[in-house]
Amino acid sequence: MLNQKKTERLISFKIPEEMYLRVEKHSNKVGVSVQECILDLLTEQLDNIETYYKMLEIDEDMEKISLVSNDKI
């Protein structure tokens, strides 16, 4: 398995203005803050990334990447 230093990555997000406005409009209707809506969206995306990462098997030299079967996840 890869050591932690090799697998750490900085992930940054730039939220498109139209997405921000759409979230703001939605949050005003349901009484949830814009920040909470955006945080929920980003959390969902991070969960997806984590799921996809778990599906990959990467060797220590990062030369070979293969898909792991569902029963190993």
C-alpha positions in Angstrom: 0.0 0.0 0.0 1.2 3.5 -0.6 2.5 5.5 2.3 0.4 8.5 3.5 2.8 11.1 2.1 2.5 9.8 -1.5 -1.3 9.7 -1.3 -1.9 13.1 0.2 -3.2 15.7 -2.3 -4.5 19.2 -1.9 -7.9 19.5 -3.4 -9.3 23.0 -4.2 -12.6 23.9 -5.7 -13.6 27.0 -7.7 -17.3 27.3 -7.6 -18.8 28.7 -10.8 -21.0 31.8 -10.2 -24.1 30.3 -11.8 -23.8 27.3 -9.4 -23.4 29.7 -6.4 -26.5 31.7 -7.5 -28.5 28.5 -8.0 -27.6 27.3 -4.5 -28.4 30.7 -3.1 -31.8 30.7 -4.7 -32.5 27.2 -3.3 -31.2 28.0 0.2 -33.5 31.0 0.4 -36.5 28.8 -0.2 -35.7 26.1 2.3 -34.1 28.3 5.0 -30.6 26.8 4.7 -27.5 28.9 4.4 -25.6 29.2 1.1 -22.5 27.9 2.9 -24.4 24.8 4.1 -25.7 24.0 0.6 -22.2 24.4 -0.9 -20.6 22.3 1.8 -23.2 19.6 1.2 -22.4 19.6 -2.6 -18.6 19.5 -1.9 -19.0 16.7 0.7 -20.9 14.7 -1.8 -18.2 15.2 -4.5 -15.5 14.2 -2.0 -17.4 11.1 -1.1 -17.6 10.2 -4.8 -13.8 10.8 -5.2 -13.1 8.6 -2.1 -15.3 5.8 -3.5 -13.6 5.9 -6.9 -10.2 6.0 -5.2 -11.1 2.8 -3.2 -11.9 1.2 -6.5 -8.4 1.7 -7.8 -5.4 -0.5 -6.9 -2.2 1.5 -7.4 1.2 -0.1 -7.0 3.9 1.6 -4.9 5.7 3.1 -7.8 2.4 4.5 -9.1 3.2 2.8 -12.4 0.3 0.4 -12.5 -3.4 1.2 -11.8 -6.0 -1.4 -11.9 -9.7 -1.6 -10.9 -10.5 -3.5 -7.8 -13.4 -5.9 -7.7 -16.4 -4.8 -5.6 -15.9 -7.6 -3.1 -12.5 -6.1 -2.1 -13.9 -2.7 -1.3 
